[in-house]
Amino acid sequence: MLPIDLLVHGGDVLTVDASGTVVSDGAVAVRAGEIVAVGPAERLRAEYAPAEEIDARGCLVLPGLVNTHTHLAMTLLRGTADDVTLQGFLERVVPREAELLTPETVAVGLRAAIAESVRGGVTTALDMYWFHEAAEEVAREAGWRLLTGPTFMDVPEPPDGRPYAERLGWAGAHLAARTPAPGTRPVLFAHSAYTLAPDQLAAITALARAHGALLHLHAAENAAEVAMVRERYGMRPVELLDSLGVLGPDTLLAHAVELTDAEIAALARTGTAVAHCPASNLKLGCGIARVPDLLDAGVTVGIGTDGAVSSNTLDVLGAVRLAALVHKAGGDPTAVGAEQAVRMATIESARALGLGDALGSLEPGKRADLIVVGLHRPHLAPRHDPYATLAYAAAGADVRDTVVDGRVLMRDRALLTLDEPHALRALNDAVAPTEPARLS
C-alpha cells in the first residue's frame, strides 16, 4: 500500500470536474498537499495507507469554496454601515478605516474572518485591503489560502500613510520579492475608476502585467458610480477600463452590476472575469447583476461575499443560494441553476482568479482543498440531488470539516489552527470604545 497523508472516504464526492462527476461512496487521497487519486472508497482504501483519515459517510465531499471578492478585516466594522447606499457606505467606512486600521488591527480582523470562513467551508479568498502584509502572516499561521497584495486607492489620508506617489515603487518591490506558494499568484488591487485617475489605472495595469499578477478592481457597482465616472471622463466605468487596456484575462472585476450589452461583449472579448456579490449588491440597493447574460456571453463568473460591512457575512454558501435564486426573479427559473451556482463558487471562482488548473475541483494534480458537508440535520433530508441540497438548503454551518492544502483546519466543527475564543475577544477589544474615567 502506498503511504499518503490523508484519505477522505465514504461520502458522495462531487468532483466538479468538466463532466460533473459524482462518486458515490467515494474517496479522495492526498499527499504533500496535492490530490493523488479520486475514486471509489473501497478501491482507494485498498491502495493507500493514510497517516490521517476523515470518515465522510453520509456526507457530501466537494472542493473548498473560493471567495473571489472580499475585504476580510472589515469584520472590525461589521454593523456600522447598514441600510445605506453605496455612497453612504463609503462616507461612513472610509473615515473610520483611517482612524482604526493598523497592521495590528488588520491582523485581529483577519483572524476572526478566517475563523468565520473556515467554518463556512471557504478555503481560498481574494482579499483587497490595507496592510496586506499583516494579512498574509495571519493566513500563513492558520494554514489558510489567501490571495492578497498591494492596494491602490488615491485618497487624502490612506490608513497606511503611504501617498500614491510612493505606491508604485513599493508595490513593484513587493511583487519582485515574493515567490507565490502553490495555488496562489501575485495580485494587485486598483480600487476603482472613481478613486483612481485614468493615468494611475494605466500605470497599475502595466505593473501588474509586468509581474504576471492578477489585477482586481471594483467596477460598475451601481448607477451612481456609473454616472460619476461618465461625468468625469465621458465614459462609463467598463468603457473607460477597456479604453485604457485594463480589461483582459488577468483582470477580475468585482460586482459589474450596471452593464450594457456592449460592455458585456467587451468583457467576453477581452477574457475579463467577474466576481458576483449578490448579498452586497442587494443590501446596498445596487441592483442585480446580469449574470445570465454574462454566462451566455462566455464570461467567467465567480462568487464573492464582499466585506463583512456591506454584506455582514463571509458565508459563500449563502451567496450561492442568492445567486441561484435572485436571477429567477425575472421569470425564468432556469436562469442560474443549482449546479451552476455551486460551480460558480468552486471551479468558476478558481478560473476567475486564473487558478483553475490548481483549485476548484477534486482531480489528481490539484491542490487538496476540500470540505465535508454533513447531511444529518432535518433541513437537509431527504437528499435527491446533491447540488440542489447545497444551493437551496445547506448553509455554512453545515460544513463539518475543512481541508486546505491537505491540512485539516476544521474537524467535526472544531477549529484546529486558530484559537477562536481568543480571536473573538481580540476583535471585540479592538473596536471597544474607550471607557470613561471613573470619578473617585
C-alpha positions, 0 to 999 in steps of 0.5 A: 500500500502506498503511504499518503497523508490523508484519505477522505472516504465514504461520502458522495464526492462531487468532483466538479470536474468538466463532466460533473462527476459524482462518486458515490461512496467515494474517496479522495487521497492526498499527499504533500498537499496535492490530490493523488487519486479520486475514486471509489472508497473501497478501491482507494482504501485498498491502495493507500495507507493514510497517516490521517483519515476523515470518515465522510459517510453520509456526507457530501465531499466537494472542493473548498469554496473560493471567495473571489471578492472580499475585504476580510478585516472589515469584520472590525466594522461589521454593523456600522454601515447598514441600510445605506447606499453605496455612497453612504457606505463609503462616507461612513467606512472610509473615515473610520478605516483611517482612524482604526486600521493598523497592521495590528488591527488588520491582523485581529480582523483577519483572524476572526474572518478566517475563523468565520470562513473556515467554518463556512467551508471557504478555503481560498479568498481574494482579499483587497485591503490595507496592510496586506502584509499583516494579512498574509502572516495571519493566513500563513499561521492558520494554514489558510489560502489567501490571495492578497497584495498591494492596494491602490486607492488615491485618497487624502489620508490612506490608513497606511500613510503611504501617498500614491506617489510612493505606491508604485515603487513599493508595490513593484518591490513587493511583487519582485520579492515574493515567490507565490506558494502553490495555488496562489499568484501575485495580485494587485488591487486598483480600487476603482475608476472613481478613486483612481485617475485614468493615468494611475489605472494605466500605470497599475495595469502595466505593473501588474502585467509586468509581474504576471499578477492578477489585477482586481478592481471594483467596477460598475457597482451601481448607477451612481458610480456609473454616472460619476465616472461618465461625468468625469471622463465621458465614459462609463466605468467598463468603457473607460477600463477597456479604453485604457487596456485594463480589461483582459484575462488577468483582470477580475472585476468585482460586482459589474452590476450596471452593464450594457450589452456592449460592455458585456461583449467587451468583457467576453472579448477581452477574457475579463472575469467577474466576481458576483456579490449578490448579498452586497449588491442587494443590501446596498440597493445596487441592483442585480447583476446580469449574470445570465447574460454574462454566462451566455456571453462566455464570461467567467463568473465567480462568487464573492461575499464582499466585506463583512460591512456591506454584506455582514457575512463571509458565508459563500454558501449563502451567496450561492443560494442568492445567486441561484435564486435572485436571477429567477426573479425575472421569470425564468427559473432556469436562469442560474441553476443549482449546479451552476451556482455551486460551480460558480463558487468552486471551479468558476471562482478558481478560473476567475482568479486564473487558478483553475488548473490548481483549485476548484475541483477534486482531480489528481494534480490539484491542490487538496482543498476540500470540505465535508458537508454533513447531511444529518440535520432535518433541513437537509433530508431527504437528499435527491440531488446533491447540488440542489441540497447545497444551493437551496438548503445547506448553509455554512454551518453545515460544513463539518470539516475543512481541508486546505492544502491537505491540512485539516483546519476544521474537524467535526466543527472544531477549529484546529489552527486558530484559537477562536475564543481568543480571536473573538475577544481580540476583535471585540477589544479592538473596536471597544470604545474607550471607557470613561474615567471613573470619578473617585 
